[in-house]
């Protein structure tokens, strides 16, 4: 970013001796608009089509396949339809808070993109407290959801809002504690600093640095799904219990804001996990061309993130919703104590091996390959069995 600003000033695009702060502000504004309008908003829409197609394949259905090639434009058609619907505010609702709530949720979705490290150069603001900023602004979601539930003056909405507040605040604790092991190993809160502390090879990722970070990564991922109200932790909007939960009374554009933020948060969850545990944008240095390297780094980062997004879709299509008591029990009785053990264990590990233990990285990565091979073998077995059942019993 700094290099880009200096080059623009030197090129004379803004005239002779322009104020550096003004140029920096213009560059940040333009890049923010490009990231938000070109990446964030389209992703929130396109992922709805991808998720419905993934669900359909997993559940032996077809899914949307009419609007556009393979139904790709279904997300655009749905978006236009919902935006064109009437924006209704209930008479008994608190109209000011009711109207404000969706924008707070959208704000919690937009702000994290400012510190998203797409490559070694492509980041809007490399804050020295980047990961702290990320966790702080995403917590704004609970304010918007609780506000929506209370302002709707609807019992289903209120229950959904209260559930969301309890759920998000509770799972912030194991999520935050699961970030500390990486901070202890790198000594920095910068998103770019954390990525540079890893290598491009899997055995150099923090996911496989030691057993504590491996468990921390899984706890962080599950806690993030709970904070984002994703299945199997979607209690605040449980359709079978609360109609649509905190969003029951919403329609039109404001309802679209809630949906867009929910699906868009999948990218943020994947980006956090990728940055902390999967090496981020790290890619082998294959060329001295800076632009080419940054393109490869952007592709690497997005492939890792989209894989985690796919896993979250897989989970939603496979697992049933848990009960509220099971949700809170899992957090306070299991996730929080295990997260504390991970943090303390990593601190001891760093004290014993300040420069890391290379052998452990290879051992952990080899174990992950074995587990992955067994999992794939099991999936293939069930696919073959299901095909045989259909072959011998065509009425299934």
DALIN-V270432 format. One record per pair of residues at least 24 apart in sequence whose C-alpha atoms are under 10 Angstrom apart, sorted by the first residue. I is the first residue (numbers start at 1). J is the second residue. If there is no record, write none. Layout:
[[I;J] [I;J]]
This chain:
[[1;27] [1;28] [1;31] [1;121] [1;122] [1;123] [1;124] [1;125] [1;126] [2;121] [2;125] [3;121] [4;121] [27;124] [28;114] [28;123] [28;124] [28;125] [29;124] [31;114] [31;122] [31;123] [31;124] [32;110] [32;111] [32;113] [32;114] [32;123] [32;124] [35;110] [35;113] [35;114] [35;116] [35;123] [35;124] [36;110] [36;111] [36;113] [36;114] [39;113] [39;264] [40;109] [40;110] [40;113] [40;260] [40;261] [40;264] [40;265] [40;267] [40;268] [41;109] [41;110] [41;260] [41;261] [41;264] [42;75] [42;76] [42;260] [42;264] [43;260] [43;263] [43;264] [43;265] [43;266] [43;267] [44;75] [44;109] [44;257] [44;259] [44;260] [44;261] [44;262] [44;263] [44;264] [44;265] [44;266] [44;267] [45;73] [45;74] [45;75] [45;76] [45;78] [45;79] [45;256] [45;259] [45;260] [45;261] [45;263] [45;264] [46;72] [46;73] [46;74] [46;75] [46;76] [46;260] [46;263] [46;264] [47;75] [47;260] [47;263] [47;264] [47;266] [47;267] [47;306] [47;309] [47;310] [47;313] [48;72] [48;74] [48;75] [48;76] [48;78] [48;259] [48;260] [48;263] [48;264] [49;73] [49;74] [49;75] [49;76] [49;78] [50;75] [50;310] [50;313] [51;263] [51;309] [51;310] [51;312] [51;313] [51;314] [51;316] [51;317] [52;313] [52;317] [53;313] [54;310] [54;313] [54;314] [54;316] [54;317] [55;313] [55;314] [55;315] [55;316] [55;317] [55;318] [56;317] [57;317] [58;313] [58;314] [58;317] [58;318] [59;317] [59;318] [78;256] [79;252] [79;253] [79;256] [79;260] [80;252] [80;253] [80;256] [81;252] [81;253] [82;251] [82;252] [82;253] [82;254] [82;255] [82;256] [83;251] [83;252] [83;253] [83;254] [83;255] [83;256] [83;257] [84;251] [84;252] [84;253] [85;251] [85;252] [85;253] [86;251] [86;252] [86;253] [87;250] [87;251] [87;252] [87;253] [87;254] [87;255] [88;249] [88;250] [88;251] [88;252] [88;254] [89;152] [89;249] [89;250] [89;251] [90;151] [90;152] [90;153] [90;154] [90;249] [90;250] [91;152] [91;153] [92;151] [92;152] [92;153] [92;154] [93;148] [93;150] [93;151] [93;152] [93;153] [93;154] [93;249] [94;147] [94;148] [94;150] [94;151] [94;152] [94;153] [95;151] [95;152] [96;151] [97;144] [97;147] [97;148] [97;149] [97;150] [97;151] [97;152] [98;144] [98;147] [98;148] [98;149] [98;150] [98;151] [98;152] [98;153] [98;249] [98;250] [98;254] [99;147] [99;148] [99;151] [99;152] [99;250] [99;254] [100;144] [100;147] [100;148] [100;151] [100;254] [101;141] [101;143] [101;144] [101;145] [101;146] [101;147] [101;148] [101;149] [101;151] [101;254] [101;257] [101;258] [102;141] [102;144] [102;145] [102;147] [102;148] [102;247] [102;250] [102;253] [102;254] [102;255] [102;256] [102;257] [102;258] [102;259] [102;261] [103;141] [103;144] [103;254] [103;257] [103;258] [103;261] [104;140] [104;141] [104;142] [104;143] [104;144] [104;145] [104;147] [104;148] [104;257] [104;258] [105;138] [105;139] [105;140] [105;141] [105;142] [105;143] [105;144] [105;145] [105;147] [105;148] [105;257] [105;258] [105;259] [105;260] [105;261] [105;262] [106;138] [106;140] [106;141] [106;144] [106;254] [106;257] [106;258] [106;259] [106;260] [106;261] [106;262] [106;264] [106;265] [107;137] [107;138] [107;140] [107;141] [107;144] [107;257] [107;261] [108;134] [108;135] [108;136] [108;137] [108;138] [108;139] [108;140] [108;141] [108;142] [108;143] [108;144] [108;261] [108;265] [109;137] [109;138] [109;139] [109;140] [109;141] [109;257] [109;258] [109;260] [109;261] [109;262] [109;263] [109;264] [109;265] [109;266] [109;267] [109;268] [110;137] [110;138] [110;261] [110;264] [110;265] [110;268] [111;137] [111;138] [112;136] [112;137] [112;138] [112;265] [112;268] [112;271] [112;272] [113;267] [113;268] [113;271] [115;190] [115;191] [115;192] [116;191] [116;192] [116;268] [116;271] [116;272] [116;275] [117;190] [117;191] [117;192] [117;195] [117;271] [117;272] [117;274] [117;275] [117;280] [117;281] [117;297] [117;298] [117;301] [118;192] [118;271] [118;275] [118;280] [118;281] [118;294] [118;295] [118;297] [118;298] [118;299] [118;300] [118;301] [118;302] [119;192] [119;195] [119;280] [119;281] [119;282] [119;283] [119;293] [119;294] [119;295] [119;296] [119;297] [119;298] [119;299] [119;300] [119;301] [119;302] [120;192] [120;195] [120;196] [120;280] [120;281] [120;282] [120;290] [120;293] [120;294] [120;297] [120;298] [121;192] [121;290] [121;291] [121;293] [121;294] [121;297] [121;298] [122;294] [122;295] [122;297] [122;298] [123;191] [123;192] [125;191] [126;190] [126;191] [126;192] [126;193] [127;189] [127;190] [127;191] [127;192] [127;193] [128;188] [128;189] [128;190] [128;191] [128;192] [128;193] [129;188] [129;189] [129;190] [129;191] [130;188] [130;189] [130;190] [130;191] [130;192] [130;193] [130;194] [131;176] [131;179] [131;183] [131;188] [131;189] [131;190] [131;191] [131;192] [131;194] [131;272] [131;275] [131;276] [132;176] [132;179] [132;189] [132;190] [132;191] [133;189] [133;190] [134;191] [134;268] [134;272] [135;172] [135;175] [135;176] [135;179] [135;272] [136;172] [138;227] [138;228] [138;265] [138;268] [139;168] [139;169] [139;172] [139;227] [139;228] [141;165] [141;168] [141;227] [141;228] [141;258] [141;261] [141;262] [142;166] [142;167] [142;168] [142;169] [142;227] [142;228] [144;246] [144;258] [145;236] [145;245] [145;246] [145;247] [145;258] [146;236] [146;246] [147;246] [148;245] [148;246] [148;247] [148;248] [148;249] [148;250] [149;236] [149;245] [149;246] [149;247] [149;248] [149;249] [150;246] [151;246] [151;249] [152;246] [152;247] [152;248] [152;249] [152;250] [153;249] [154;245] [154;246] [154;248] [154;249] [155;242] [155;245] [155;246] [155;248] [156;236] [156;237] [156;238] [156;241] [156;242] [156;243] [156;244] [156;245] [156;246] [156;247] [156;248] [156;249] [157;236] [157;237] [157;242] [157;243] [157;244] [157;245] [157;246] [157;247] [157;248] [157;249] [157;250] [158;236] [158;242] [158;245] [158;246] [158;247] [158;248] [159;235] [159;236] [159;237] [159;242] [159;245] [159;246] [160;234] [160;235] [160;236] [160;237] [160;238] [160;241] [160;242] [160;243] [160;244] [160;245] [160;246] [160;247] [160;248] [161;235] [161;236] [161;237] [161;245] [161;246] [161;247] [162;236] [162;245] [162;246] [163;234] [163;235] [163;236] [163;237] [163;245] [163;246] [163;324] [164;226] [164;227] [164;228] [164;229] [164;233] [164;234] [164;235] [164;236] [164;237] [164;245] [164;246] [165;227] [165;236] [166;227] [166;236] [166;328] [167;223] [167;226] [167;227] [167;228] [167;229] [167;233] [167;234] [167;235] [167;236] [167;324] [167;327] [167;328] [167;331] [168;223] [168;224] [168;225] [168;226] [168;227] [168;228] [168;229] [169;227] [170;223] [170;226] [170;227] [170;327] [170;328] [170;331] [170;332] [170;336] [171;219] [171;220] [171;222] [171;223] [171;224] [171;225] [171;226] [171;227] [171;327] [171;328] [171;330] [171;331] [171;332] [171;335] [171;336] [172;220] [172;223] [172;224] [172;226] [172;227] [172;331] [172;336] [173;220] [173;223] [173;331] [173;332] [173;335] [173;336] [173;339] [173;340] [174;216] [174;219] [174;220] [174;222] [174;223] [174;224] [174;331] [174;332] [174;334] [174;335] [174;336] [174;337] [174;338] [174;339] [174;340] [175;216] [175;217] [175;218] [175;219] [175;220] [175;221] [175;222] [175;223] [175;224] [175;226] [175;227] [175;335] [175;336] [175;339] [176;220] [176;223] [176;336] [176;339] [177;216] [177;219] [177;220] [177;335] [177;336] [177;337] [177;338] [177;339] [177;340] [177;341] [177;342] [177;343] [178;212] [178;213] [178;214] [178;215] [178;216] [178;217] [178;218] [178;219] [178;220] [178;221] [178;223] [178;276] [178;335] [178;336] [178;338] [178;339] [178;340] [178;341] [178;342] [178;343] [179;213] [179;216] [179;217] [179;219] [179;220] [179;272] [179;273] [179;276] [179;277] [179;339] [179;342] [179;343] [180;213] [180;216] [180;339] [180;340] [180;342] [180;343] [180;344] [180;346] [180;347] [181;206] [181;212] [181;213] [181;216] [181;217] [181;276] [181;339] [181;340] [181;342] [181;343] [181;344] [181;345] [181;346] [181;347] [181;349] [181;350] [182;206] [182;207] [182;209] [182;213] [182;216] [182;217] [182;276] [182;277] [182;343] [182;346] [182;347] [183;276] [183;343] [183;346] [184;343] [184;344] [184;346] [184;347] [184;349] [184;350] [184;351] [185;209] [185;213] [185;346] [185;347] [185;349] [185;350] [185;351] [185;354] [185;355] [185;356] [186;350] [186;355] [191;272] [191;275] [191;276] [191;280] [192;275] [192;276] [192;280] [192;281] [193;275] [194;275] [194;276] [194;277] [194;279] [194;280] [195;274] [195;275] [195;276] [195;277] [195;278] [195;279] [195;280] [195;281] [195;282] [196;275] [196;279] [196;280] [196;281] [196;282] [197;276] [197;279] [197;282] [198;275] [198;276] [198;277] [198;278] [198;279] [198;280] [198;282] [199;278] [199;279] [199;280] [199;281] [199;282] [199;283] [199;284] [200;278] [200;279] [200;280] [200;281] [200;282] [200;283] [200;284] [200;285] [200;300] [201;278] [201;279] [201;282] [201;283] [201;284] [202;277] [202;278] [202;279] [202;361] [202;362] [202;364] [202;365] [203;278] [203;279] [203;358] [203;359] [203;360] [203;361] [203;362] [203;363] [203;364] [203;365] [203;366] [204;277] [204;278] [204;279] [204;356] [204;357] [204;358] [204;360] [204;361] [204;362] [204;365] [205;274] [205;275] [205;276] [205;277] [205;278] [205;279] [205;280] [205;282] [205;361] [205;365] [206;274] [206;275] [206;276] [206;277] [206;278] [206;279] [206;361] [207;273] [207;274] [207;276] [207;277] [207;278] [207;279] [207;361] [207;364] [207;365] [208;277] [208;278] [208;358] [208;360] [208;361] [208;362] [208;363] [208;364] [208;365] [208;366] [208;367] [208;368] [209;277] [209;346] [209;349] [209;356] [209;357] [209;358] [209;359] [209;360] [209;361] [209;362] [209;363] [209;364] [209;365] [210;342] [210;345] [210;346] [210;349] [210;356] [210;357] [210;358] [210;359] [210;360] [210;361] [210;363] [210;364] [211;342] [211;345] [211;346] [211;349] [211;360] [211;361] [211;364] [212;338] [212;339] [212;341] [212;342] [212;343] [212;344] [212;345] [212;346] [212;347] [212;349] [213;276] [213;277] [213;339] [213;342] [213;343] [213;345] [213;346] [214;277] [214;342] [214;364] [215;338] [215;339] [215;342] [216;277] [216;335] [216;338] [216;339] [216;340] [216;341] [216;342] [216;343] [216;346] [217;273] [217;274] [217;276] [217;277] [217;278] [217;339] [218;273] [219;331] [219;334] [219;335] [219;336] [219;338] [219;339] [220;269] [220;272] [220;273] [220;335] [220;339] [221;269] [221;270] [221;272] [221;273] [221;308] [221;312] [222;269] [222;312] [222;335] [223;269] [223;331] [223;335] [224;265] [224;266] [224;268] [224;269] [224;270] [224;272] [224;273] [225;265] [225;266] [225;269] [225;312] [226;327] [226;331] [227;265] [227;269] [228;261] [228;262] [228;263] [228;264] [228;265] [228;266] [228;268] [228;269] [229;262] [229;265] [230;262] [230;263] [230;265] [230;266] [230;312] [230;313] [230;315] [230;316] [230;321] [231;312] [231;313] [231;314] [231;315] [231;316] [231;317] [231;318] [231;319] [231;320] [231;321] [231;322] [232;312] [232;315] [232;316] [232;317] [232;318] [232;319] [232;320] [232;321] [232;322] [232;323] [232;327] [233;316] [233;319] [233;320] [233;321] [233;322] [233;323] [233;324] [233;326] [233;327] [234;316] [234;320] [234;321] [234;322] [234;323] [234;324] [234;327] [235;321] [235;322] [235;323] [235;324] [235;327] [236;324] [238;321] [263;309] [264;309] [265;309] [266;305] [266;306] [266;308] [266;309] [266;310] [266;312] [266;313] [267;302] [267;305] [267;306] [267;308] [267;309] [268;305] [268;309] [269;305] [269;308] [269;309] [269;312] [270;301] [270;302] [270;304] [270;305] [270;306] [270;307] [270;308] [270;309] [270;310] [270;311] [270;312] [271;301] [271;302] [271;304] [271;305] [271;306] [271;308] [271;309] [272;305] [273;304] [273;305] [273;308] [274;301] [274;302] [274;303] [274;304] [274;305] [274;306] [274;307] [274;308] [275;301] [275;304] [275;305] [278;304] [278;305] [279;304] [280;304] [280;305]]
